[in-house]
Amino acid sequence: MNISMILDMAAEAFGDRVAVVCGDQRYTYAELRACALRAAARIKASGAAYVALLDTASPAAPVAIYAAAYAAVPYVPLNYRLTAPELNELAERITPALLITTPEYGKLLTPRDDLQLIMRDEFLSLPDADGDTPQPSEDPRDIAVQLFTSGTTGKPKAAILRHENLMSYIVGTVEFGSADESDAIVVTVPPYHIAGISAVLSSTYACRRMVLLANFEPGAWLAAMRSEQVSNAFLVPTMLSRIVDHLQASGEAPELPALRALAYGGGKMPLSTIAKAMELFPGVDFTNAYGLTETSSTIAVLGPDDHRAAAASSDPLVQRRLASVGKPAAVELQIRDDDGKLLGPEEAGLVFVRGPQVSGEYLSLGSQLDADGWFPTKDRGYLDAEGYLFLDGRADDVIVRGGENISPGEIEDVLLSHAAVADVACVAIPDEQWGEAVAAAIVLHPGGSASETELQDLVRTALRSSRVPQRIVFKDALPYNETGKVLRRVIRQELAALAGAAS
């Protein structure tokens, strides 16, 4: 199956239903399909091997996704937040390509013969092409999407998602035409992120209206939710935190009468944030969705019933599930130690997943699946006795103190239990005696107060002394990327700079 089939089905069954809203622009599903077919003809005529997008959220994103599928070439959205040298390095890796962009972003690219630029407005208003309509490939193993990783530790890798991976995810998690005509979802994640792509595919398959916001701002998000009568939303944790803070600071009434379901994911959600959000929106179904680029998006879900049960329970083991990412969804999941041994409940190790939606493949590097089809996510975590998955962070984030592996997550959870602590990230710092030691960057709530000694004693009481942060720095805010992941690399660099300045 080809992902273009998703749009074909929606256009044929609900052609008059509004598919995309972006400012004053509106496309029905029939119009979206017609636009994608015209764009596919343009792609075919260009001779391009890739279709790239360098743009914020706009109708060009869903059109390009499906146009690339109709034209049987991979779709490659690029991160518009990268520098000009970084963008040009990525562009060189996908030529010959047709790249959709805007004058603002297009000027960042060095002209080259094998990179054809087409401006967004032209791309969305192409005339009907002469000749036959492009026919999508029927090979499910063809590459549908190529996404570059963030490249925080080296050259970005090109993750590959084939049509069969994406179709397996969509068909396995969404019911076709399940949305009512009044249903709508606000899409705030950037188009170059797997969550942005899966939002387009899943919303199309459900035949739900997509409201695209180019940039996230709490007030604008709330305004769009009300003006478009939005029923569904997906946010990364930092976005939800900003909405909660905005409502508390402004005194604005948290009235979103149409909102029924709010999903979040992409980073660790502080318990205080989700608890406050559930108070502000008591009638809303909250879902935590955990996934990766290499797995075609979501692989575990903490559903609405789980949220309510955890919030209402007096059992600590049930209460803590609010900090989990739920149970595996449509995939198999295992926890293994560093030697590959399968671990039991409450034993922390490396997270492995297996299933048809799991690609686990990179261009040039090939498949990263083991002989039995299992993919190493590079995340650390554990399962409780009921199968709920708790994440401890990335394997690369582990602090190795005197040969002992220490998860930043367990220390962060203890520090966040302090009433004055709003946000925290623990990282490794060099230590002459132990090799590495724990450091903590902490953000306090406005008006909150906590001393370094007080917080160290809190960790010492709850955990072993080896977990006590040797150094604590207080910050106004932690560095996050646009999808809600804390940038521990930046924190380590800042701590190293402070240590150098002090010496």
C-alpha positions in Angstrom: 0.0 0.0 0.0 1.1 3.6 -0.8 0.3 6.5 1.6 -1.4 8.3 -1.3 -4.2 5.8 -0.9 -5.1 7.6 2.4 -5.8 10.8 0.5 -7.6 9.0 -2.3 -10.0 7.3 0.2 -10.7 10.6 2.1 -11.3 12.6 -1.2 -13.7 9.9 -2.5 -15.6 9.4 0.7 -15.6 13.0 2.1 -14.5 15.2 -0.8 -16.5 18.2 0.3 -15.3 18.1 3.9 -12.7 20.7 4.9 -9.3 19.1 5.1 -6.8 21.9 5.8 -7.2 25.4 7.4 -4.2 27.8 7.6 -5.1 31.4 8.2 -7.5 32.4 5.3 -6.6 29.3 3.3 -9.0 26.4 3.2 -8.9 23.1 1.2 -11.5 20.4 1.0 -10.2 16.9 0.7 -11.1 16.9 -3.0 -9.2 20.1 -3.4 -6.2 18.8 -1.4 -6.1 15.7 -3.7 -6.3 17.8 -6.9 -3.6 20.1 -5.7 -1.4 17.1 -4.8 -1.9 15.5 -8.2 -0.9 18.8 -10.0 2.1 19.0 -7.8 3.0 15.4 -8.5 2.9 16.1 -12.3 5.3 19.0 -11.6 7.6 16.7 -9.7 7.6 14.2 -12.5 8.4 16.8 -15.0 11.3 18.1 -12.9 13.1 14.7 -13.0 13.8 15.2 -9.3 14.8 12.1 -7.1 13.5 13.8 -4.0 10.9 16.3 -2.9 12.1 18.6 -0.1 10.3 21.2 2.0 11.9 24.1 3.7 9.0 25.9 5.3 7.0 26.3 8.5 3.6 24.7 8.8 1.5 25.6 5.8 -0.8 23.8 3.3 2.4 23.1 1.3 3.3 20.4 3.8 0.3 18.0 3.4 0.3 18.7 -0.4 4.0 17.8 -0.6 3.6 14.6 1.4 1.0 13.3 -0.9 2.5 14.7 -4.1 5.7 13.0 -3.4 3.8 9.7 -2.9 1.9 10.1 -6.2 5.2 10.9 -8.0 6.9 7.9 -6.4 9.8 9.9 -4.9 10.8 10.3 -1.2 9.5 13.3 0.8 12.2 15.1 2.8 11.2 18.0 5.0 14.1 20.1 6.3 14.5 21.9 9.6 14.0 25.6 8.9 15.8 26.4 12.2 19.1 25.2 10.9 21.9 27.5 9.8 22.6 28.1 6.1 25.7 25.9 6.1 23.8 23.1 7.8 20.9 23.4 5.3 23.2 23.4 2.3 25.0 20.3 3.6 21.7 18.5 3.8 20.5 19.8 0.4 23.7 18.4 -1.2 22.8 14.9 0.2 19.3 14.8 -1.5 20.1 16.1 -5.0 18.7 16.1 -7.6 15.7 17.5 -5.8 12.7 19.8 -6.1 12.6 22.0 -3.0 9.5 23.9 -1.9 10.3 27.0 0.1 9.6 30.7 0.7 11.7 33.7 -0.3 12.8 34.0 3.4 14.2 30.5 3.6 15.2 30.1 0.0 17.9 32.8 0.3 19.7 30.5 2.8 20.4 28.0 0.0 23.4 28.3 -2.3 22.2 28.0 -6.0 23.1 24.7 -7.7 22.0 23.1 -10.9 20.7 19.9 -9.3 18.5 21.8 -6.8 15.3 23.3 -8.2 13.5 25.8 -6.0 9.8 26.4 -6.2 8.2 29.0 -4.0 5.3 27.9 -1.8 2.7 30.1 -3.5 3.6 28.8 -6.9 3.6 25.2 -5.7 0.1 25.6 -4.3 -1.3 27.2 -7.4 0.1 25.1 -10.2 -2.1 24.7 -13.3 -3.5 21.4 -14.5 -0.7 19.5 -16.3 -0.9 18.0 -19.8 -0.7 14.3 -20.0 -1.6 11.4 -17.8 -2.1 11.7 -14.0 1.0 10.3 -12.2 0.5 6.8 -10.9 1.9 6.0 -7.5 4.2 3.0 -7.0 2.5 -0.2 -5.8 5.7 -1.4 -4.1 5.1 -1.0 -0.3 8.9 -1.2 0.2 9.5 2.1 -1.6 10.7 5.0 0.5 7.9 7.4 1.5 9.7 9.7 3.8 13.3 10.5 4.7 13.9 12.5 7.9 17.2 13.8 9.0 18.0 13.3 12.7 18.9 16.2 14.9 22.6 15.5 14.6 23.4 16.7 18.2 26.3 14.2 18.5 27.5 14.2 14.9 26.5 14.3 11.3 22.7 14.0 10.9 21.6 10.5 9.9 18.9 10.0 7.2 16.1 7.9 8.8 14.0 6.0 6.2 10.3 5.3 6.5 8.8 3.1 3.8 5.2 3.1 2.7 4.6 -0.2 4.5 5.9 1.2 7.8 3.7 4.3 7.7 0.6 2.4 6.4 1.0 -0.2 9.2 1.0 2.6 11.8 -2.0 4.4 10.4 -4.2 1.4 9.7 -3.3 -0.1 13.0 -4.1 2.9 15.1 -6.8 4.9 13.3 -10.3 4.0 12.0 -11.1 5.3 8.6 -13.6 8.2 8.6 -13.9 8.0 12.3 -14.0 11.8 12.7 -17.2 13.8 12.7 -17.5 16.6 10.2 -17.2 19.1 13.0 -14.0 17.6 14.4 -10.7 19.5 14.0 -7.1 19.2 15.2 -4.6 21.9 15.7 -1.2 21.0 14.3 1.6 22.9 16.1 4.5 20.5 15.7 6.9 21.4 12.8 6.5 19.7 9.4 10.0 18.2 9.6 9.2 16.2 12.7 7.7 12.7 12.6 4.8 13.9 14.8 4.0 16.6 12.1 3.9 13.9 9.4 1.9 11.4 11.4 -0.6 14.2 12.2 -1.3 14.8 8.5 -1.6 11.0 7.7 -3.7 10.1 10.7 -6.0 13.1 10.4 -6.5 12.4 6.7 -7.4 8.8 7.4 -9.8 9.9 10.1 -11.1 12.6 7.7 -10.5 15.3 10.3 -10.0 19.0 9.6 -6.4 20.1 10.2 -5.8 23.6 11.5 -2.1 24.5 10.9 -0.3 27.1 13.0 3.1 28.2 11.6 4.4 29.1 15.1 3.3 28.2 18.6 2.3 30.9 21.0 -0.1 30.2 23.9 -2.5 33.0 23.2 -2.7 32.3 19.5 -3.2 28.6 20.2 -6.1 29.3 22.5 -7.6 31.7 20.0 -7.3 29.2 17.2 -8.9 26.5 19.4 -11.9 28.7 20.0 -12.3 30.2 16.6 -12.1 26.9 14.8 -14.0 24.9 17.5 -11.1 22.5 17.7 -11.9 19.0 19.2 -8.4 17.5 19.2 -4.9 18.7 19.8 -1.3 17.4 20.1 1.3 19.3 22.1 4.9 18.7 23.3 5.3 19.1 27.1 6.9 22.6 26.9 3.9 23.8 24.9 1.4 22.5 27.4 3.5 24.0 30.2 3.4 27.4 28.5 -0.4 27.2 28.1 -0.8 26.4 31.8 1.5 29.2 32.7 -0.3 31.6 30.4 -3.7 30.8 31.8 -2.5 31.2 35.4 -0.7 34.4 34.7 -3.3 36.1 32.6 -6.4 34.9 34.5 -7.9 34.0 31.2 -10.7 31.5 31.5 -9.7 28.0 30.4 -12.8 27.6 28.3 -12.4 25.4 25.2 -15.9 24.0 24.9 -15.2 21.9 21.7 -12.0 20.3 23.0 -12.5 16.6 23.7 -9.0 15.1 23.4 -5.5 16.4 24.0 -2.4 14.2 23.3 1.1 15.1 24.3 4.5 13.6 23.7 8.0 14.3 22.4 9.6 14.8 25.8 9.2 14.2 29.6 6.1 15.7 31.0 6.5 17.1 34.5 3.8 15.7 36.9 2.9 19.1 38.1 2.1 20.3 34.6 -0.1 17.4 33.6 -1.9 17.5 36.9 -2.6 21.2 36.5 -3.7 20.7 32.9 -6.2 18.0 34.0 -7.6 20.4 36.6 -7.9 23.2 34.0 -9.6 21.0 31.4 -11.5 18.4 33.5 -13.7 17.1 30.7 -10.8 16.5 28.3 -9.3 13.1 27.5 -5.6 13.2 27.9 -3.2 10.8 26.1 0.5 10.5 26.4 2.0 9.2 23.1 5.6 7.9 23.0 7.3 7.3 19.7 10.3 7.8 17.6 11.1 8.7 14.0 12.4 5.2 13.3 9.1 3.7 14.5 6.7 5.8 12.3 5.6 7.7 15.4 3.7 6.3 18.4 4.7 2.9 20.0 3.2 3.3 23.5 0.1 5.1 24.9 -1.1 6.2 28.3 -4.8 6.7 27.6 -7.5 8.8 29.1 -8.7 6.1 31.5 -5.1 5.6 32.7 -4.8 9.3 33.4 -8.0 9.4 35.4 -7.3 6.3 37.3 -3.8 7.5 38.3 -5.0 10.9 39.3 -7.8 9.4 41.5 -5.9 6.5 43.1 -4.5 6.5 46.6 -2.2 3.5 45.6 1.3 4.9 45.0 2.0 2.3 42.3 -1.1 3.4 40.4 -0.4 7.1 41.0 3.0 7.0 39.5 1.7 5.7 36.2 0.9 9.3 35.4 4.6 9.7 34.9 4.7 6.7 32.5 4.2 6.6 28.8 1.7 3.8 29.1 1.5 0.4 27.4 2.8 -0.7 24.0 0.5 0.0 21.1 0.6 -2.2 18.0 4.2 -3.2 18.7 6.1 -5.7 20.9 8.4 -4.2 23.5 11.2 -5.5 25.6 13.6 -4.2 28.2 17.2 -5.6 28.0 20.4 -5.1 29.9 23.6 -3.9 28.3 24.5 -7.6 27.4 21.2 -8.2 25.7 19.6 -10.2 28.6 15.8 -9.8 28.9 14.9 -8.0 32.1 11.8 -8.3 34.3 9.4 -5.8 35.9 11.0 -2.8 37.7 14.4 -3.7 36.2 15.8 -0.7 34.2 17.5 -1.3 30.9 17.4 -0.5 27.2 14.1 -0.4 25.4 13.7 -2.6 22.3 10.6 -2.6 20.0 9.4 -4.8 17.1 6.6 -4.6 14.6 5.6 -3.7 11.0 5.6 0.0 11.6 9.2 -0.1 12.9 11.7 0.8 10.2 14.9 1.1 12.2 16.7 2.0 9.0 19.1 4.7 7.8 20.3 5.7 4.4 23.8 4.4 3.8 23.9 2.7 7.2 21.1 0.2 6.5 18.8 -1.6 8.9 19.6 -1.5 12.6 17.2 -4.3 13.4 18.7 -7.4 15.0 18.3 -10.9 13.6 14.9 -11.3 15.2 13.6 -7.9 14.0 14.1 -5.9 17.2 15.1 -2.3 17.1 17.2 -0.6 19.8 15.5 2.7 20.6 18.5 4.0 22.6 16.1 4.9 25.3 16.4 3.5 28.8 13.4 2.6 31.0 11.6 -0.2 32.7 8.2 -1.9 32.8 6.0 -2.2 35.9 4.2 -5.4 36.8 1.2 -4.4 34.7 3.2 -3.5 31.6 3.4 0.3 31.9 6.6 1.7 30.4 8.6 4.3 32.4 11.4 6.1 30.6 14.7 7.1 32.2 16.0 9.1 29.3 18.4 8.3 26.5 21.2 5.7 26.9 23.7 8.4 26.1 22.5 10.5 29.0 23.4 7.9 31.6 25.9 9.2 34.2 28.6 6.6 34.9 30.0 7.3 38.4 32.7 4.9 39.6 31.4 2.2 37.1 27.8 2.6 38.4 25.2 3.6 35.8 22.9 6.4 37.1 19.8 7.5 35.3 19.2 11.2 35.3 15.4 10.6 35.3 15.3 9.1 38.8 17.1 12.0 40.3 15.0 14.5 38.4 11.8 12.9 39.7 12.9 13.3 43.3 14.0 17.0 42.7 10.6 17.8 41.0 8.8 16.5 44.1 10.1 19.7 45.9 7.3 22.3 45.9 9.7 25.1 44.7 11.2 23.2 41.8 9.5 23.9 38.4 11.9 22.1 36.1 15.2 20.2 36.3 17.7 18.4 34.2 20.6 16.3 35.5 23.8 15.7 33.5 27.2 14.2 34.0 30.2 16.4 34.9 33.8 15.3 35.0 35.1 14.1 38.4 38.7 13.2 39.2 37.8 10.5 41.7 34.7 8.9 40.2 35.1 9.7 36.5 31.7 11.4 36.4 29.5 13.0 38.9 25.9 14.3 38.9 25.1 17.9 38.3 21.6 19.4 38.3 20.3 22.5 36.5 17.2 23.7 38.3 14.4 26.2 37.5 12.4 27.4 40.5 8.7 28.4 40.4 8.2 32.2 40.6 8.6 33.1 44.2 9.9 29.7 45.1 12.9 29.2 47.3 15.3 26.2 47.8 18.9 26.0 48.7 21.5 23.7 47.2 22.0 21.9 50.5 18.2 21.4 50.9 17.9 19.8 47.5 20.9 17.6 48.0 19.5 16.3 51.3 16.2 15.6 49.5 18.0 13.3 47.0 20.1 11.8 49.7 17.0 10.8 51.7 15.1 9.4 48.8 18.0 7.7 46.9 21.6 6.5 47.5 24.3 9.1 48.2 25.9 8.4 44.8 22.8 10.0 43.3 23.3 13.3 45.2 24.1 16.2 42.7 27.7 17.3 43.4 26.8 20.6 41.8 23.5 22.5 41.5 23.0 25.6 39.3 19.8 27.6 39.3 18.6 28.9 35.9 15.7 31.0 34.7 14.8 28.4 32.1 16.2 25.1 30.6 17.2 24.9 26.9 14.6 22.9 24.9 14.3 22.1 21.2 11.1 22.8 19.4 9.7 19.4 20.1 10.1 19.5 23.8 13.3 17.6 24.4 15.7 19.2 26.9 19.1 19.9 25.4 21.4 18.2 27.9 24.4 18.8 25.6 23.9 22.6 26.0 23.6 22.3 29.8 26.8 20.2 29.9 28.6 22.9 27.8 27.3 25.7 30.0 28.5 23.9 33.2 31.9 23.3 31.6 32.1 27.0 30.7 31.2 28.0 34.3 33.8 25.5 35.7 36.5 27.0 33.3 35.6 30.5 34.4 35.9 29.6 38.0 39.3 27.9 37.7 
